[in-house]
Amino acid sequence: MAGAYEQLLDATIQHLEDLKSHGVRHVAVSPETLRALAQPPKETQIPNFKSQTQRPASSLPAAQRPVQSAIGNRQSSISAPVAEQETLLALPGETIPSERPPLDPQAKAAAFAALRERALACVKCEHLASSRKTVVFGVGSIEAQIMFIGEAPGADEDDQGEPFVGKAGQLLTKIIQAMGLQRADVYIGNILKCRPDTPGQSAGNRKPTSDEMATCIPYLHEQIDLIRPKVIVALGGVAVEGLLGKTIGITKLRGTWKTYRGIPLMPTYHPAYLLRNQALSEKRKVWEDMLAVMEKLGKPISEKQRRFFLKG
């Protein structure tokens, strides 16, 4: 049993390390899992060379036992009180602050404004800073329950300084309105806040590089941590890759709930995909993802909304 336990623990540690390498910073863990992690393997015996004055972990109250987990060392010195709600655990080498109280609205607005000023002045990617017209920080309510995240600004966004204002953005606005919301009710942003440069091209876009996304995503993390949305919607495969790392592909991933920074995340197709492929079946897939988001938020859904993009 102990050998199997060690193999499972090694595999879990490797999985968390892989998540960390792909930019995932927090892992949501249920109370049941925390209780299981707090227990030593059933058949593990305490070696005889242990000091007789040291109480074995199994004899301590559960809240005082060291957590045996796949986080950092095999046995952490941090005690593990078991909360009756989903808890965030840090990945190896990282810490998570204790749960913060709600931000004062004025303090939140001030922190968001300061973050925006820092982003607007950013020149970390010199090639992007030299070619951009504007930094496309994001738009919407900082009290939003839903946060839509795309990959990067295009030419229209670079001109206007606002994400999703081109044809794909107009379609996203229609999707938001079909959900019974307005664009001002949600928050819209991108993994990258500068348009990827296209040397030698007068038109067109390119995919952000991994280095560009890794450099820019801390700004997005701060936006998420300040807004604290209840749901994140990742628009397209590049956005999903920027958030979750390499995946099985948006075609297989869309419609399945994931977790990012402790927040439910719904991957779905980018609106630009629906402009290229206007089949009713593809529109319905995106709409089913939005219905799932509405259900997650407890929003009322009319029969008319449920039947959007269904034949007959």
C-alpha positions as CSV (number, residue, x, y, z in Angstrom):
1,M,0.0,0.0,0.0
2,A,2.8,2.4,0.9
3,G,4.5,1.9,-2.4
4,A,1.2,2.7,-4.3
5,Y,0.7,5.7,-2.1
6,E,4.2,7.0,-2.9
7,Q,3.6,6.5,-6.7
8,L,0.4,8.3,-6.5
9,L,2.0,11.1,-4.6
10,D,4.9,11.4,-7.1
11,A,2.4,11.6,-9.9
12,T,0.4,14.3,-8.2
13,I,3.5,16.3,-7.5
14,Q,4.5,16.1,-11.2
15,H,1.0,17.1,-12.3
16,L,1.1,20.2,-10.0
17,E,4.6,21.1,-11.4
18,D,3.2,20.8,-14.9
19,L,0.3,23.1,-14.0
20,K,2.8,25.6,-12.5
21,S,5.0,25.5,-15.6
22,H,1.9,26.4,-17.7
23,G,1.0,29.5,-15.6
24,V,-1.6,28.0,-13.3
25,R,-1.1,29.5,-9.9
26,H,-3.9,28.3,-7.7
27,V,-5.6,24.9,-7.3
28,A,-9.1,24.6,-5.9
29,V,-9.4,21.8,-3.3
30,S,-12.7,20.5,-1.8
31,P,-13.1,20.0,2.0
32,E,-13.2,16.2,1.4
33,T,-9.9,16.3,-0.3
34,L,-8.3,18.4,2.4
35,R,-9.5,15.8,5.0
36,A,-8.0,13.0,2.9
37,L,-4.7,14.9,2.6
38,A,-4.5,15.5,6.3
39,Q,-4.5,11.7,6.9
40,P,-1.2,9.7,6.8
41,P,-1.2,6.6,4.6
42,K,-2.9,3.8,6.5
43,E,-0.1,1.4,6.5
44,T,2.8,3.8,7.1
45,Q,4.5,3.1,10.3
46,I,6.5,5.6,12.4
47,P,10.2,4.5,12.3
48,N,11.7,3.4,15.7
49,F,14.4,6.1,15.5
50,K,11.8,8.8,16.0
51,S,12.2,10.7,19.2
52,Q,10.0,9.3,22.0
53,T,9.2,12.9,23.0
54,Q,7.7,13.7,19.6
55,R,4.1,12.8,19.2
56,P,3.2,11.0,16.0
57,A,1.1,13.1,13.6
58,S,-1.7,10.6,13.7
59,S,-2.2,11.2,17.5
60,L,-2.7,14.9,17.0
61,P,-6.1,16.5,16.5
62,A,-6.9,16.7,12.8
63,A,-6.6,20.5,12.7
64,Q,-3.0,20.3,14.1
65,R,-1.7,17.5,11.9
66,P,0.9,18.4,9.2
67,V,-0.6,18.2,5.8
68,Q,0.7,15.3,3.8
69,S,0.2,16.4,0.3
70,A,1.7,17.0,-3.2
71,I,2.6,20.6,-2.4
72,G,6.2,21.4,-1.8
73,N,7.7,18.9,0.6
74,R,6.0,15.6,1.3
75,Q,5.0,16.8,4.7
76,S,4.3,20.4,5.2
77,S,4.8,22.1,8.6
78,I,1.6,24.2,8.0
79,S,-1.4,22.9,10.0
80,A,-4.5,22.2,8.0
81,P,-7.8,23.3,9.5
82,V,-10.5,21.9,7.3
83,A,-13.0,24.5,6.1
84,E,-16.4,23.7,4.9
85,Q,-15.9,25.5,1.6
86,E,-13.6,25.0,-1.3
87,T,-10.0,26.0,-0.4
88,L,-7.1,27.2,-2.5
89,L,-3.8,25.4,-2.2
90,A,-0.5,26.8,-3.4
91,L,1.6,25.1,-6.0
92,P,5.2,24.3,-5.2
93,G,7.2,27.3,-4.1
94,E,4.2,29.6,-3.9
95,T,2.0,30.9,-1.1
96,I,-1.6,32.1,-1.1
97,P,-2.6,34.9,1.2
98,S,-5.3,34.3,3.7
99,E,-8.8,35.1,2.4
100,R,-9.1,38.8,1.9
101,P,-12.2,40.8,3.0
102,P,-14.2,42.5,0.4
103,L,-12.4,45.6,-1.0
104,D,-13.8,49.0,-0.1
105,P,-15.3,50.3,-3.4
106,Q,-13.2,53.4,-3.4
107,A,-10.0,51.5,-2.6
108,K,-10.9,49.0,-5.3
109,A,-11.4,51.7,-7.9
110,A,-8.2,53.4,-6.9
111,A,-6.2,50.2,-7.1
112,F,-7.7,49.5,-10.5
113,A,-6.9,52.9,-11.8
114,A,-3.3,52.6,-10.6
115,L,-3.0,49.2,-12.3
116,R,-4.3,50.7,-15.5
117,E,-1.7,53.5,-15.4
118,R,1.1,51.0,-14.9
119,A,-0.2,48.9,-17.8
120,L,-0.5,51.9,-20.1
121,A,3.1,52.8,-19.4
122,C,4.4,49.3,-19.9
123,V,7.4,48.8,-22.2
124,K,8.4,45.3,-21.1
125,C,8.0,44.0,-24.7
126,E,10.0,46.6,-26.6
127,H,8.9,45.3,-30.0
128,L,5.3,45.6,-29.1
129,A,5.6,48.9,-27.4
130,S,7.3,50.4,-30.4
131,S,4.7,49.2,-32.9
132,R,1.4,49.7,-30.9
133,K,-0.8,52.7,-31.1
134,T,-2.4,52.1,-27.7
135,V,-2.4,49.8,-24.8
136,V,-5.7,48.0,-24.7
137,F,-6.2,47.6,-21.0
138,G,-9.8,46.3,-20.8
139,V,-13.3,47.6,-20.5
140,G,-16.4,47.1,-18.4
141,S,-17.5,47.0,-14.8
142,I,-15.0,46.2,-12.1
143,E,-17.9,44.7,-10.1
144,A,-18.7,42.3,-13.0
145,Q,-19.8,38.7,-12.2
146,I,-18.5,37.6,-15.7
147,M,-15.1,38.3,-17.2
148,F,-14.6,37.5,-20.9
149,I,-10.9,37.0,-21.9
150,G,-9.6,36.9,-25.4
151,E,-6.1,36.6,-26.8
152,A,-4.9,40.0,-28.0
153,P,-6.0,43.2,-29.6
154,G,-6.4,43.5,-33.4
155,A,-6.1,46.5,-35.6
156,D,-9.5,48.0,-34.6
157,E,-8.8,47.5,-30.9
158,D,-5.3,49.1,-31.3
159,D,-6.9,52.1,-33.0
160,Q,-9.6,52.6,-30.4
161,G,-7.9,51.3,-27.2
162,E,-10.8,49.0,-26.3
163,P,-11.0,45.2,-26.6
164,F,-13.5,43.5,-29.0
165,V,-14.7,46.5,-31.0
166,G,-14.2,45.0,-34.5
167,K,-16.6,42.5,-36.1
168,A,-15.8,39.8,-33.6
169,G,-16.4,42.3,-30.8
170,Q,-19.7,43.3,-32.2
171,L,-20.8,39.6,-32.3
172,L,-19.6,39.2,-28.7
173,T,-21.7,42.2,-27.7
174,K,-24.7,40.5,-29.3
175,I,-24.0,37.3,-27.3
176,I,-23.8,39.3,-24.1
177,Q,-27.1,41.0,-24.9
178,A,-28.7,37.6,-25.7
179,M,-27.7,36.6,-22.1
180,G,-29.9,39.5,-20.8
181,L,-26.9,41.7,-20.1
182,Q,-25.2,44.8,-21.5
183,R,-21.5,45.2,-22.4
184,A,-21.2,47.5,-19.4
185,D,-22.3,44.8,-17.0
186,V,-19.4,42.5,-17.7
187,Y,-15.6,42.9,-18.0
188,I,-13.8,42.2,-21.2
189,G,-10.0,41.9,-21.5
190,N,-7.2,40.0,-23.3
191,I,-4.2,37.9,-22.4
192,L,-2.1,40.5,-24.2
193,K,-2.7,44.2,-23.9
194,C,-0.7,45.2,-27.0
195,R,-1.4,44.2,-30.6
196,P,1.2,41.6,-31.7
197,D,3.4,43.3,-34.2
198,T,3.4,42.1,-37.8
199,P,6.6,43.3,-39.4
200,G,6.3,43.6,-43.2
201,Q,2.5,43.2,-43.1
202,S,0.1,45.9,-43.7
203,A,-2.9,43.9,-42.4
204,G,-3.7,40.7,-40.5
205,N,-2.9,39.4,-37.1
206,R,-0.6,36.9,-35.5
207,K,-0.8,34.6,-32.5
208,P,0.9,36.0,-29.3
209,T,4.1,34.1,-28.4
210,S,4.4,32.2,-25.1
211,D,7.0,34.7,-23.9
212,E,4.7,37.6,-24.7
213,M,1.8,36.0,-22.9
214,A,3.9,35.2,-19.9
215,T,5.2,38.8,-19.7
216,C,1.8,40.4,-19.9
217,I,-0.4,38.0,-17.9
218,P,0.5,39.4,-14.5
219,Y,-1.6,42.5,-15.4
220,L,-4.5,40.2,-16.1
221,H,-4.0,38.4,-12.8
222,E,-4.2,41.7,-11.0
223,Q,-7.4,42.5,-12.9
224,I,-9.0,39.2,-12.0
225,D,-7.9,39.5,-8.3
226,L,-9.4,43.0,-8.1
227,I,-12.6,42.3,-10.0
228,R,-13.1,38.8,-8.4
229,P,-15.6,37.6,-11.1
230,K,-17.8,34.6,-10.3
231,V,-17.2,33.2,-13.8
232,I,-14.4,33.6,-16.4
233,V,-15.2,32.9,-20.1
234,A,-12.1,32.1,-22.2
235,L,-12.7,33.0,-25.8
236,G,-10.8,30.7,-28.2
237,G,-7.9,28.3,-28.1
238,V,-5.2,31.0,-27.7
239,A,-6.9,32.5,-24.6
240,V,-7.3,29.0,-23.1
241,E,-3.6,28.3,-23.8
242,G,-2.6,31.5,-22.2
243,L,-4.6,30.8,-19.1
244,L,-4.3,27.0,-18.7
245,G,-1.3,26.1,-20.8
246,K,-1.2,23.5,-23.5
247,T,-4.5,21.8,-23.8
248,I,-6.3,19.2,-25.9
249,G,-7.6,21.9,-28.1
250,I,-10.6,24.2,-27.9
251,T,-12.8,21.8,-30.0
252,K,-12.6,19.1,-27.3
253,L,-12.3,21.5,-24.4
254,R,-15.2,23.9,-24.9
255,G,-18.2,23.4,-22.8
256,T,-16.3,21.8,-19.9
257,W,-15.8,23.7,-16.7
258,K,-12.2,24.4,-15.6
259,T,-10.9,26.4,-12.7
260,Y,-8.5,29.4,-12.9
261,R,-7.2,31.2,-9.8
262,G,-10.0,29.6,-7.9
263,I,-12.7,30.8,-10.3
264,P,-14.9,28.6,-12.6
265,L,-13.7,29.0,-16.2
266,M,-15.7,28.2,-19.3
267,P,-13.7,27.7,-22.5
268,T,-15.7,28.4,-25.7
269,Y,-15.1,29.4,-29.3
270,H,-13.8,32.9,-30.2
271,P,-16.5,35.0,-31.8
272,A,-14.2,35.3,-34.9
273,Y,-14.6,31.5,-35.4
274,L,-18.4,32.0,-35.7
275,L,-17.8,34.7,-38.3
276,R,-15.8,32.2,-40.3
277,N,-18.2,29.2,-39.7
278,Q,-21.7,30.4,-39.4
279,A,-23.3,27.0,-39.2
280,L,-26.3,26.9,-36.8
281,S,-24.7,23.9,-35.0
282,E,-21.6,25.9,-34.2
283,K,-23.6,28.9,-32.9
284,R,-25.6,26.6,-30.8
285,K,-22.4,25.2,-29.1
286,V,-21.3,28.6,-28.0
287,W,-24.8,29.4,-26.9
288,E,-24.9,26.2,-24.8
289,D,-21.7,27.3,-23.1
290,M,-23.3,30.7,-22.3
291,L,-26.4,28.9,-20.9
292,A,-24.1,27.0,-18.6
293,V,-22.5,30.3,-17.5
294,M,-26.0,31.7,-16.8
295,E,-26.9,28.6,-14.8
296,K,-23.7,28.8,-12.8
297,L,-24.6,32.4,-11.9
298,G,-28.2,31.5,-11.0
299,K,-29.5,33.8,-13.7
300,P,-33.1,33.2,-15.0
301,I,-33.2,31.6,-18.4
302,S,-36.4,31.9,-20.5
303,E,-37.7,29.2,-22.8
304,K,-36.9,31.5,-25.7
305,Q,-33.3,31.7,-24.6
306,R,-33.0,27.9,-24.2
307,R,-34.2,27.4,-27.8
308,F,-31.8,29.9,-29.5
309,F,-30.1,28.3,-32.5
310,L,-32.1,25.1,-32.4
311,K,-33.7,23.9,-35.6
312,G,-37.4,24.0,-35.7
